[in-house]
């Protein structure tokens, strides 16, 4: 078993997904099986260090309280499909340069088999770079970005989830970098939560939010970070509010490292009904002898297929 230190504090908003396997990624011991449910799991110890080297026998997975047989298991790194979602609204202003640096730091953690796209949002969301393995295209577009307008963050998340349907890798990640709540979206937080569950998307959040209610902010803007945090937690990710803008690039790199240190559990549901209903997931750890205080994080459920 290996413990990896987590020396960098979190300050970011990021989104990661694990969909049903459509094709087995190179280097990952998961075969093609469209009935499999994939569940990425992050394990840390009491000092918040990643715990590597566990095997299948250390994990138990339950769907709606019924234990499932883990059909396939991987503790190896696997290719990612990444959606970078950048806030370019007026409130970002001078923060844009640091947000660019954060994205570039994350891109440095990507491997040859990874792919990424870029969405920019203010009054509305735009897919400015479609899925590509050429990260230089994304950097060039970031350098040309300008700020202005309101904040349609939930619409940007919807667009990111939609673009992920074109992804080639079964592990999918959306990364949102924003400084506040939504104030101009067509879609609601609840709708985005449902869309994320249907897409099997794990959401992480990286953003510099106001530490206390500020004069002039609407209720939606003040509640935005909390809503986004709820979405992230439901999907197995988490939201990390920043207290210092300068730390964003280091945190983006830190999130990239976290995505490289996840286990993936795969099982065929005992409940084979294609009813479109929500299935709750629970993962339990069997700690190795002499090791205590391990914690696991996973997506809390998914919607069954209707096809």
Secondary structure as UniProt FT lines:
FT   STRAND          2..4
FT   STRAND          13..18
FT   TURN            26..27
FT   TURN            34..35
FT   STRAND          36..44
FT   TURN            46..47
FT   STRAND          50..52
FT   HELIX           56..58
FT   STRAND          59..63
FT   TURN            64..65
FT   STRAND          66..68
FT   STRAND          70..74
FT   STRAND          80..87
FT   TURN            90..92
FT   HELIX           93..95
FT   HELIX           96..107
FT   TURN            108..109
FT   TURN            112..113
FT   STRAND          115..121
FT   STRAND          125..132
FT   HELIX           135..143
FT   HELIX           153..163
FT   HELIX           164..166
FT   STRAND          171..178
FT   HELIX           189..198
FT   TURN            199..200
FT   STRAND          201..207
FT   TURN            215..216
FT   HELIX           219..234
FT   TURN            235..236
FT   STRAND          239..241
FT   HELIX           245..247
FT   HELIX           248..259
FT   STRAND          263..268
FT   STRAND          278..285
FT   TURN            289..290
FT   STRAND          295..297
FT   STRAND          301..303
//
